[in-house]
């Protein structure tokens, strides 16, 4: 399926993630997006696809326990 320039086909989960990020009003870690039917693996998959589409970007890295987490916007 071809899309018009500037238009993106988003899945339901990708749309949920986008609205979740917009409603938060601040950059979020993937772990902050988990809940309401979204598992961590679903969030990671959606974030990866949104990053590939250049709709979401990594804006920072923070220490989260013993690991580093990416902050997405």
Phi, psi and omega per residue, in radians:
X1 nan 2.184 3.113
X2 -1.507 2.576 3.103
X3 -2.057 2.771 3.087
X4 -1.254 2.607 3.083
X5 -0.979 2.346 3.130
X6 1.492 -0.046 3.135
X7 -1.884 2.519 -3.134
X8 -2.179 2.472 3.003
X9 -1.588 2.016 3.139
X10 -1.928 2.440 3.044
X11 -1.300 2.969 3.111
X12 -1.052 -0.775 -3.129
X13 -1.142 -0.723 3.107
X14 -1.079 -0.701 3.105
X15 -1.120 -0.737 3.101
X16 -1.051 -0.743 3.139
X17 -1.123 -0.781 3.130
X18 -1.031 -0.832 3.131
X19 -1.130 -0.653 3.104
X20 -1.058 -0.754 3.139
X21 -1.199 -0.715 3.117
X22 -1.113 -0.772 -3.119
X23 -1.152 -0.522 -3.133
X24 -1.178 -0.609 3.125
X25 1.277 0.180 3.110
X26 -2.653 2.778 3.076
X27 -1.096 2.530 -3.071
X28 -2.218 2.636 2.934
X29 -1.444 2.745 3.112
X30 -1.027 -0.657 -3.117
X31 -1.141 -0.417 3.104
X32 -1.369 -0.217 -3.126
X33 -1.671 -0.124 -3.108
X34 -1.277 2.479 -3.141
X35 2.195 3.025 -3.134
X36 0.907 0.756 3.100
X37 1.517 0.030 3.128
X38 -1.831 2.086 3.073
X39 -1.557 2.906 -3.125
X40 -1.099 -0.653 3.138
X41 -1.190 -0.646 3.079
X42 -1.118 -0.765 3.132
X43 -1.090 -0.820 -3.141
X44 -1.061 -0.729 3.129
X45 -1.121 -0.815 -3.141
X46 -1.115 -0.730 3.126
X47 -1.094 -0.742 3.123
X48 -1.050 -0.802 3.140
X49 -1.152 -0.707 3.116
X50 -1.175 -0.594 3.080
X51 -1.176 -0.735 3.098
X52 -1.086 -0.596 3.119
X53 -1.433 -0.019 3.140
X54 1.087 0.559 3.070
X55 -1.704 -0.305 3.119
X56 -2.342 2.540 3.110
X57 -2.366 2.751 3.056
X58 -1.465 2.174 -3.102
X59 -1.914 -0.281 -3.107
X60 -2.902 2.886 3.007
X61 -2.162 2.379 3.103
X62 -2.295 2.706 3.061
X63 -1.407 2.208 -3.125
X64 -2.182 1.650 -3.049
X65 1.248 -2.051 -3.128
X66 -1.803 0.095 -3.129
X67 -2.206 3.025 3.060
X68 -1.826 2.474 3.136
X69 -2.084 2.577 3.064
X70 -1.552 2.526 3.064
X71 -1.847 2.226 -3.080
X72 -1.914 2.579 3.102
X73 -2.412 nan nan
